[in-house]
């Protein structure tokens, strides 16, 4: 027998049907009916953040670490617009998410009512899809469609905007088991003819390179990628978003590529004759100068999103399909047909090892001042390379990507496409709530951390013992680096003056603060921090102000035009 429920109750029951366990949000007038329905149930755990942007970042971190969609509930007007930065962050990195926003009652839409914002119009450029539900009879089906769109094909955030009167109206509740959307039918399998062409080209390579991105992580295809790479014996590089998809400690891994990638990865890309691009979108931070990108390469591109293929770089062999499905087919073909590369690539490996011998990540150590690279190396050592690492955006993000060697997928949680300062801390909250027994550390800087610092209160309320590794150089570090390189050292507004005493600040929220100023104190104090399993610990690590991220490719330069230390 179908139950008659209010729209608010339908929202909660629908989320239960989707297996939602954790919801991040902030109440307000337009969603009070939903919060009242939330009060009367026990299955969904609601986390009250201190800012709606943090709610979306926390749900984002949860989604990246678990592979499940992140769920957010915010009110209308400023609640909804505060969520936009987080939604845009998820959209740029293809993170599955369902954001439920409140709206003024239907009859007031368009009247400039109190806290009315056109959330459908505002969010349209930064969502995969959005819905405005004006009829309570359509609510359950719309929620089912939202989860389907958010998780199928190339994932992304979906907004459901619900007027307050709809949450009060009643209707019979029946949650659909499946949905059929003719306008949205992702291609998953990959065209067999294109796959056969790709295999032939791959086996003919003399200077191959495997280039993989976040799509491998999102598709849960790390196992298939690892098998593919080892079957061929080819070198592999990951993008910033793809780190951990292939074990970073493996000898076939040549490091991250791109603007701050390794010498061997970028030169390997520039000189390869067959490029196998898997779940990557040829972002500008990877390609550099488009006209000089991989000038000798026959390019194979595997991606679930047809709009990403040949958008920036023309692919000779495009394959539209889910990365996991396509790699599984290729691996099965290689094994069953006992196919091997046609050429001996030992000379190619010799060349790559010569580039690797340059040791492009070396840095000048100091006995008097802490180098930020040293802090990340220490973090890697203390956590045995097995922590979940979130980051904010800037120099600290690049150092974390370079010096923390990720051997597993979904352990590196960062804002790649949008580059959102303030992302790391709330994302760490989401990860820690998904995996309470794991070590979770947010690598941040004194600029980024102050954008979401209020979430120290959330961590107090819900006892979320993340570790915050603050690489404090008293500058907006990446801005300062660009000003040093390209603006004749005119450091306009990049110095962070009037910083708080972070130790006293975090202690005021009931957490533990540690000030680290000497290199010899770094490892023992970090061990002390991670030994406090039930405490949020903020490590304020005072680092060298003048340190820059190397290697670096200047904007508009080619992959073979790297600035080394």
C-alpha positions as CSV (number, residue, x, y, z in Angstrom):
1,X,0.0,0.0,0.0
2,X,1.4,3.4,-0.9
3,X,1.9,5.8,1.9
4,X,0.7,9.4,1.8
5,X,3.6,11.6,2.7
6,X,4.5,15.3,2.7
7,X,7.0,16.5,0.1
8,X,9.5,16.9,3.0
9,X,9.0,13.3,4.1
10,X,9.3,12.2,0.5
11,X,12.7,13.8,0.3
12,X,13.9,12.0,3.4
13,X,12.4,8.6,2.4
14,X,13.9,9.0,-1.1
15,X,17.4,9.6,0.3
16,X,17.0,6.5,2.4
17,X,16.0,4.5,-0.7
18,X,19.2,5.7,-2.3
19,X,21.2,4.4,0.7
20,X,22.3,7.9,1.9
21,X,24.0,7.7,5.2
22,X,25.5,11.2,5.6
23,X,24.0,14.5,4.7
24,X,25.8,17.9,5.0
25,X,23.7,21.0,5.4
26,X,22.6,24.2,7.0
27,X,18.9,25.0,7.8
28,X,16.8,28.0,6.8
29,X,13.2,29.0,6.3
30,X,12.7,27.4,2.9
31,X,13.8,24.0,4.1
32,X,12.4,23.8,7.6
33,X,9.8,21.3,6.6
34,X,12.6,19.0,5.3
35,X,14.6,19.6,8.5
36,X,11.5,18.7,10.6
37,X,11.2,15.4,8.6
38,X,14.9,14.8,9.2
39,X,14.3,15.2,13.0
40,X,11.9,12.3,13.0
41,X,14.2,9.7,11.6
42,X,17.4,7.9,12.7
43,X,19.0,6.5,9.5
44,X,20.5,9.6,7.9
45,X,23.3,11.3,9.8
46,X,23.1,15.1,9.3
47,X,26.3,17.2,9.8
48,X,25.6,20.8,10.6
49,X,28.4,22.8,9.0
50,X,29.1,26.5,9.7
51,X,28.9,27.7,6.1
52,X,27.1,26.2,3.1
53,X,30.3,26.2,0.9
54,X,31.8,23.9,3.5
55,X,28.8,21.6,3.3
56,X,29.4,21.1,-0.4
57,X,33.2,20.6,0.0
58,X,32.6,18.1,2.8
59,X,30.1,16.2,0.7
60,X,32.7,16.4,-2.2
61,X,35.5,14.9,-0.1
62,X,33.1,12.2,1.1
63,X,32.2,11.4,-2.6
64,X,35.8,11.4,-3.8
65,X,37.0,9.0,-1.1
66,X,34.0,6.6,-1.2
67,X,32.8,6.8,-4.8
68,X,29.3,7.4,-3.5
69,X,27.4,10.6,-4.3
70,X,27.8,13.4,-1.8
71,X,24.5,14.9,-0.5
72,X,23.9,18.5,0.5
73,X,20.8,20.3,1.9
74,X,20.7,24.2,1.9
75,X,18.1,26.8,2.1
76,X,17.1,29.3,-0.6
77,X,18.7,32.6,-1.5
78,X,22.1,33.1,0.2
79,X,22.1,29.5,1.4
80,X,21.9,28.3,-2.2
81,X,24.3,30.9,-3.6
82,X,26.9,30.1,-0.8
83,X,26.9,26.6,-2.2
84,X,27.8,27.6,-5.7
85,X,31.6,27.6,-5.3
86,X,31.4,24.1,-3.9
87,X,29.1,22.9,-6.7
88,X,31.5,24.5,-9.3
89,X,34.4,22.7,-7.7
90,X,32.6,19.3,-8.0
91,X,31.5,20.1,-11.6
92,X,35.0,20.8,-12.8
93,X,36.4,17.6,-11.3
94,X,33.3,15.4,-12.3
95,X,32.3,14.5,-8.7
96,X,28.9,12.9,-8.2
97,X,26.7,15.0,-5.9
98,X,23.1,15.8,-5.3
99,X,22.4,19.2,-3.8
100,X,18.9,20.0,-2.6
101,X,18.1,23.6,-2.3
102,X,15.0,25.3,-0.8
103,X,13.0,27.8,-2.8
104,X,10.3,30.3,-2.0
105,X,6.7,29.1,-2.5
106,X,5.6,28.5,-6.1
107,X,3.2,31.5,-6.2
108,X,6.0,33.8,-5.0
109,X,8.7,32.8,-7.6
110,X,9.5,35.8,-9.8
111,X,8.2,38.3,-7.2
112,X,11.6,39.1,-5.7
113,X,10.4,37.5,-2.5
114,X,12.5,37.4,0.7
115,X,15.5,35.1,0.1
116,X,14.5,34.3,-3.5
117,X,17.2,33.5,-6.0
118,X,16.8,31.8,-9.3
119,X,18.9,28.8,-8.3
120,X,18.2,27.1,-11.6
121,X,19.6,30.0,-13.6
122,X,22.5,30.6,-11.2
123,X,23.6,27.0,-11.1
124,X,23.1,26.1,-14.7
125,X,26.7,26.8,-15.9
126,X,28.2,24.7,-13.0
127,X,26.0,21.6,-12.8
128,X,25.6,18.5,-14.8
129,X,21.8,19.1,-14.6
130,X,19.3,20.8,-12.4
131,X,15.6,20.4,-11.6
132,X,12.9,22.8,-10.3
133,X,10.1,20.7,-8.7
134,X,6.7,22.5,-8.7
135,X,4.5,19.5,-8.2
136,X,4.9,17.2,-5.2
137,X,3.7,14.3,-7.4
138,X,6.9,14.5,-9.4
139,X,9.3,14.8,-6.4
140,X,10.2,11.1,-5.9
141,X,10.8,10.5,-9.6
142,X,12.9,13.7,-9.9
143,X,15.1,12.6,-7.0
144,X,15.6,9.2,-8.6
145,X,16.5,11.0,-11.9
146,X,19.0,13.3,-10.0
147,X,20.9,10.3,-8.6
148,X,20.9,8.6,-12.0
149,X,22.3,11.7,-13.8
150,X,24.8,12.5,-11.0
151,X,26.4,9.0,-11.1
152,X,26.0,7.6,-14.6
153,X,28.4,8.4,-17.5
154,X,30.8,11.2,-16.6
155,X,29.7,12.0,-13.0
156,X,28.8,15.5,-11.7
157,X,26.7,17.6,-9.4
158,X,22.9,17.8,-9.8
159,X,20.8,20.5,-8.1
160,X,17.1,19.9,-7.1
161,X,15.4,23.2,-6.2
162,X,12.2,22.6,-4.2
163,X,9.7,25.4,-3.3
164,X,8.7,25.4,0.3
165,X,5.0,24.8,-0.4
166,X,5.9,21.6,-2.3
167,X,7.6,20.2,0.8
168,X,4.3,20.8,2.7
169,X,1.9,19.2,0.2
170,X,1.0,15.5,0.4
171,X,0.9,12.8,-2.1
172,X,1.2,9.0,-2.3
173,X,4.8,7.9,-2.1
174,X,6.3,5.3,-4.4
175,X,9.9,5.5,-5.1
176,X,10.8,4.2,-8.7
177,X,13.2,1.4,-8.9
178,X,14.6,2.6,-12.3
179,X,14.4,5.6,-14.5
180,X,14.5,5.9,-18.3
181,X,15.7,9.2,-19.6
182,X,15.9,9.2,-23.4
183,X,17.9,12.4,-23.4
184,X,20.6,10.8,-21.3
185,X,22.0,7.4,-22.3
186,X,25.8,7.2,-21.7
187,X,27.8,4.9,-23.9
188,X,29.6,2.5,-21.7
189,X,31.0,-0.4,-23.7
190,X,33.3,1.2,-26.3
191,X,33.2,0.5,-30.0
192,X,34.9,-2.9,-30.7
193,X,36.3,-1.7,-34.0
194,X,37.9,1.3,-32.4
195,X,39.3,-0.9,-29.6
196,X,40.9,-3.2,-32.2
197,X,42.4,-0.2,-34.0
198,X,43.8,1.1,-30.7
199,X,45.3,-2.3,-29.8
200,X,47.1,-2.5,-33.1
201,X,48.5,1.1,-32.7
202,X,49.5,0.4,-29.1
203,X,51.5,-2.7,-30.0
204,X,53.3,-0.9,-32.9
205,X,54.7,1.8,-30.6
206,X,58.4,2.4,-30.4
207,X,58.2,5.3,-27.9
208,X,54.9,4.8,-26.0
209,X,53.5,6.8,-23.2
210,X,50.4,6.0,-21.1
211,X,48.7,9.2,-19.9
212,X,45.9,8.8,-17.4
213,X,43.6,11.2,-15.5
214,X,40.9,11.4,-12.9
215,X,38.5,9.3,-15.1
216,X,40.4,6.2,-14.1
217,X,39.8,7.0,-10.4
218,X,36.1,7.8,-11.0
219,X,35.6,4.6,-13.0
220,X,37.3,2.5,-10.2
221,X,39.5,1.2,-13.0
222,X,42.9,1.2,-11.1
223,X,43.2,-2.5,-11.1
224,X,42.5,-2.7,-14.9
225,X,45.0,0.2,-15.6
226,X,47.7,-1.5,-13.5
227,X,47.2,-4.8,-15.4
228,X,47.2,-3.0,-18.8
229,X,50.4,-1.1,-17.9
230,X,52.3,-4.2,-16.7
231,X,51.1,-6.3,-19.6
232,X,52.8,-3.9,-22.0
233,X,55.8,-2.7,-19.9
234,X,55.2,0.9,-21.0
235,X,55.9,4.0,-19.0
236,X,52.9,5.7,-17.4
237,X,52.2,9.2,-16.1
238,X,49.2,10.5,-14.1
239,X,47.6,14.0,-14.1
240,X,47.1,15.8,-10.8
241,X,43.6,14.3,-10.6
242,X,44.8,10.8,-11.6
243,X,47.4,10.4,-8.8
244,X,47.0,7.0,-7.1
245,X,45.3,5.4,-10.1
246,X,48.6,3.6,-10.7
247,X,51.1,2.9,-7.8
248,X,53.5,5.9,-7.6
249,X,56.2,3.7,-6.1
250,X,56.2,1.4,-9.2
251,X,59.2,1.6,-11.5
252,X,57.0,2.1,-14.6
253,X,55.6,5.3,-13.1
254,X,57.4,8.4,-14.2
255,X,55.7,10.8,-12.0
256,X,53.0,13.4,-12.5
257,X,53.0,15.4,-15.7
258,X,52.1,19.0,-16.5
259,X,53.0,22.5,-15.3
260,X,54.7,21.1,-12.1
261,X,55.2,17.6,-13.4
262,X,58.5,15.7,-13.5
263,X,61.2,16.2,-16.1
264,X,60.9,12.6,-17.3
265,X,57.1,12.7,-17.5
266,X,56.9,15.8,-19.6
267,X,59.8,14.9,-21.9
268,X,58.4,11.4,-22.3
269,X,55.1,13.0,-23.4
270,X,56.8,15.4,-25.7
271,X,58.9,12.7,-27.5
272,X,56.5,9.8,-27.5
273,X,55.2,8.3,-30.8
274,X,52.1,6.7,-29.4
275,X,50.1,8.4,-26.7
276,X,47.5,6.4,-24.9
277,X,45.2,8.9,-23.1
278,X,42.8,7.2,-20.6
279,X,40.2,9.1,-18.6
280,X,42.0,12.4,-19.1
281,X,40.8,15.7,-20.8
282,X,44.0,17.3,-22.0
283,X,43.7,20.2,-19.6
284,X,45.8,23.4,-20.2
285,X,47.9,22.7,-17.1
286,X,48.9,19.4,-18.9
287,X,49.2,20.5,-22.5
288,X,51.0,23.8,-22.2
289,X,51.3,25.2,-25.7
290,X,48.7,23.3,-27.7
291,X,50.6,23.7,-31.0
292,X,53.7,22.1,-29.4
293,X,51.9,19.3,-27.5
294,X,53.1,15.8,-28.3
295,X,54.2,16.7,-31.8
296,X,55.2,13.2,-32.8
297,X,52.4,11.2,-31.2
298,X,49.6,9.1,-32.7
299,X,47.0,9.8,-30.0
300,X,44.5,7.2,-28.7
301,X,41.9,8.8,-26.4
302,X,39.5,6.7,-24.2
303,X,36.8,8.7,-22.3
304,X,33.2,8.2,-21.3
305,X,32.4,11.8,-22.3
306,X,32.3,12.2,-26.1
307,X,32.5,16.0,-25.7
308,X,35.9,15.7,-24.1
309,X,37.4,13.8,-27.0
310,X,39.2,16.0,-29.6
311,X,38.0,19.1,-27.7
312,X,41.5,20.4,-27.1
313,X,43.8,17.9,-28.8
314,X,42.7,15.9,-31.9
315,X,42.6,12.1,-31.3
316,X,43.6,9.7,-34.1
317,X,41.7,6.9,-32.5
318,X,38.8,8.0,-30.2
319,X,37.0,5.5,-28.0
320,X,33.9,6.6,-26.2
321,X,33.2,4.3,-23.3
322,X,33.7,3.7,-19.6
323,X,37.4,3.4,-18.8
324,X,36.9,0.2,-16.8
325,X,34.9,-1.5,-19.5
326,X,37.3,-0.5,-22.3
327,X,40.5,-1.5,-20.4
328,X,38.9,-4.8,-19.4
329,X,38.2,-5.6,-23.1
330,X,41.7,-4.5,-24.1
331,X,43.4,-6.6,-21.3
332,X,41.3,-9.7,-22.2
333,X,42.3,-9.3,-25.9
334,X,46.0,-9.0,-25.0
335,X,45.9,-12.1,-22.8
336,X,43.6,-14.4,-24.8
337,X,45.4,-13.6,-28.1
338,X,48.8,-13.5,-26.3
339,X,49.6,-10.2,-27.9
340,X,52.9,-8.5,-27.2
341,X,54.5,-5.2,-28.3
342,X,56.1,-5.5,-31.7
343,X,59.2,-3.4,-30.8
344,X,61.9,-3.6,-28.2
345,X,61.6,-0.4,-26.2
346,X,64.7,-0.8,-24.1
347,X,66.3,2.3,-25.8
348,X,63.2,4.3,-24.9
349,X,63.4,3.2,-21.3
350,X,67.1,4.1,-21.3
351,X,66.2,7.6,-22.5
352,X,63.5,7.9,-19.8
353,X,65.9,6.8,-17.1
354,X,68.5,9.4,-18.2
355,X,65.8,12.1,-17.8
356,X,64.9,10.6,-14.5
357,X,68.5,10.8,-13.4
358,X,68.2,14.6,-13.5
359,X,66.3,14.2,-10.2
360,X,64.1,17.2,-10.9
361,X,62.5,17.1,-7.5
362,X,65.7,17.6,-5.6
363,X,65.8,20.6,-3.3
364,X,68.3,22.4,-1.1
365,X,67.9,21.2,2.5
366,X,68.6,23.4,5.5
367,X,69.5,22.9,9.1
368,X,67.9,26.2,10.2
369,X,64.6,26.5,8.3
370,X,62.0,24.0,7.4
371,X,61.6,23.3,3.7
372,X,58.0,22.6,2.7
373,X,59.1,19.6,0.6
374,X,60.7,18.2,3.8
375,X,57.3,18.6,5.6
376,X,55.5,16.5,3.0
377,X,58.3,13.8,3.0
378,X,57.9,13.6,6.7
379,X,54.2,13.3,6.4
380,X,54.6,10.5,4.0
381,X,57.1,8.7,6.4
382,X,55.0,9.2,9.5
383,X,51.8,7.9,7.8
384,X,53.6,5.1,6.0
385,X,52.2,6.5,2.7
386,X,48.8,5.2,3.6
387,X,46.8,8.3,4.6
388,X,44.0,10.2,2.9
389,X,45.5,13.5,1.9
390,X,43.3,16.5,1.1
391,X,44.7,19.8,0.0
392,X,43.9,23.4,-0.6
393,X,45.3,25.2,-3.6
394,X,48.7,26.7,-4.2
395,X,52.3,25.7,-3.6
396,X,51.5,23.3,-0.8
397,X,49.1,21.4,-3.1
398,X,51.9,20.9,-5.7
399,X,54.4,19.8,-3.1
400,X,51.9,17.3,-1.7
401,X,51.3,16.0,-5.2
402,X,55.0,15.7,-5.9
403,X,56.4,14.3,-2.6
404,X,53.5,12.1,-1.2
405,X,53.6,8.9,-3.3
406,X,50.1,7.7,-3.7
407,X,49.9,3.9,-4.3
408,X,46.1,3.7,-4.0
409,X,43.2,5.5,-5.7
410,X,40.9,7.9,-3.8
411,X,43.6,8.8,-1.3
412,X,44.5,12.2,-3.0
413,X,41.6,14.6,-2.5
414,X,42.1,18.0,-4.1
415,X,40.4,20.7,-6.2
416,X,42.0,20.3,-9.6
417,X,39.9,22.1,-12.2
418,X,38.6,25.1,-10.3
419,X,41.5,25.4,-7.9
420,X,39.4,26.3,-4.9
421,X,41.1,27.7,-1.8
422,X,39.2,26.6,1.3
423,X,38.4,23.2,-0.2
424,X,40.9,21.0,1.8
425,X,39.7,21.3,5.4
426,X,36.0,20.6,4.9
427,X,36.9,17.9,2.4
428,X,39.0,16.3,5.1
429,X,36.0,16.3,7.4
430,X,34.0,14.4,4.8
431,X,36.7,11.9,4.3
432,X,37.2,11.3,8.0
433,X,33.5,10.8,8.5
434,X,33.5,8.2,5.7
435,X,36.6,6.4,7.1
436,X,36.8,7.2,10.9
437,X,39.7,4.8,11.5
438,X,41.9,6.1,8.8
439,X,44.6,8.8,9.0
440,X,43.2,11.9,7.3
441,X,45.4,15.0,6.8
442,X,44.7,18.3,5.2
443,X,47.7,19.9,3.6
444,X,47.1,23.6,3.5
445,X,48.6,27.1,3.7
446,X,47.9,30.0,5.9
447,X,46.0,31.7,3.1
448,X,43.7,28.8,2.2
449,X,42.9,27.6,5.7
450,X,41.5,31.0,6.7
451,X,38.7,30.7,4.1
452,X,37.0,27.8,5.9
453,X,38.5,28.1,9.4
454,X,35.0,28.2,11.0
455,X,34.7,24.5,10.4
456,X,36.9,24.0,13.5
457,X,33.5,24.5,15.2
458,X,31.9,21.6,13.2
459,X,34.8,19.4,14.1
460,X,34.3,20.2,17.8
461,X,30.6,19.4,17.7
462,X,31.0,16.1,15.8
463,X,34.5,15.1,17.1
464,X,36.2,14.9,13.7
465,X,39.9,14.3,14.5
466,X,41.5,15.3,11.2
467,X,45.1,16.5,11.1
468,X,45.9,19.9,9.6
469,X,49.4,20.4,8.1
470,X,49.7,24.2,7.6
471,X,52.7,25.1,5.5
472,X,53.0,28.6,6.8
473,X,55.3,30.8,4.6
474,X,53.4,34.0,5.4
475,X,52.7,34.5,1.6
476,X,50.1,33.5,-0.9
477,X,52.9,31.2,-2.1
478,X,51.9,30.5,-5.7
479,X,50.9,34.1,-6.3
480,X,54.3,35.2,-4.9
481,X,56.1,32.6,-7.1
482,X,54.4,33.9,-10.3
483,X,55.2,37.5,-9.2
484,X,58.8,36.5,-8.7
485,X,59.1,34.8,-12.1
486,X,56.9,36.9,-14.3
487,X,56.3,40.3,-12.6
488,X,59.8,41.4,-11.8
489,X,59.3,40.6,-8.0
490,X,56.5,43.1,-7.6
491,X,54.8,41.3,-4.7
492,X,51.4,43.0,-5.0
493,X,49.0,41.9,-2.2
494,X,50.6,38.4,-1.8
495,X,52.0,38.9,1.7
496,X,49.8,37.5,4.5
497,X,50.1,40.2,7.2
498,X,48.4,40.1,10.6
499,X,48.1,36.3,10.8
500,X,46.5,34.9,13.9
501,X,48.2,32.8,16.5
502,X,46.9,29.5,15.0
503,X,47.8,27.5,18.1
504,X,45.7,29.7,20.4
505,X,43.0,29.9,17.8
506,X,42.5,26.1,17.4
507,X,42.8,25.6,21.2
508,X,39.9,28.1,21.6
509,X,37.8,25.5,19.7
510,X,38.9,22.7,22.0
511,X,41.5,21.3,19.6
512,X,45.3,20.8,19.8
513,X,47.7,23.2,18.2
514,X,51.4,22.6,17.6
515,X,53.9,25.3,16.4
516,X,56.9,23.8,14.5
517,X,59.8,26.1,13.7
518,X,62.9,23.9,13.7
519,X,63.7,21.1,11.2
520,X,64.8,18.8,13.9
521,X,61.4,19.1,15.6
522,X,59.4,18.3,12.5
523,X,59.3,14.5,12.6
524,X,58.9,14.0,16.4
525,X,56.1,16.6,16.5
526,X,54.3,15.1,13.5
527,X,54.5,11.6,15.2
528,X,53.0,13.2,18.3
529,X,50.2,14.7,16.2
530,X,49.2,11.4,14.5
531,X,49.5,9.5,17.8
532,X,46.5,11.6,19.1
533,X,43.9,9.5,17.3
534,X,40.9,11.2,18.9
535,X,42.1,14.8,18.6
536,X,42.0,17.4,15.8
537,X,45.6,18.6,15.6
538,X,46.7,21.7,13.8
539,X,50.4,21.8,13.0
540,X,51.5,25.3,12.2
541,X,54.7,24.6,10.4
542,X,56.8,27.7,9.7
543,X,58.5,27.2,6.3
544,X,61.0,28.9,4.1
545,X,59.4,32.0,2.6
546,X,61.4,32.0,-0.6
547,X,60.9,28.4,-1.7
548,X,59.4,27.8,-5.1
549,X,57.8,24.8,-6.8
550,X,60.0,23.1,-9.3
551,X,59.9,22.0,-12.1
552,X,57.7,24.5,-13.7
553,X,56.4,25.1,-17.2
554,X,55.4,28.7,-17.8
555,X,51.9,29.4,-19.1
556,X,52.0,29.0,-22.9
557,X,55.3,27.2,-23.0
558,X,55.9,23.7,-24.4
559,X,56.4,20.5,-22.4
560,X,60.1,20.6,-23.3
561,X,60.6,24.1,-21.9
562,X,60.8,23.3,-18.2
563,X,62.2,25.6,-15.5
564,X,64.4,23.5,-13.2
565,X,65.9,24.4,-9.9
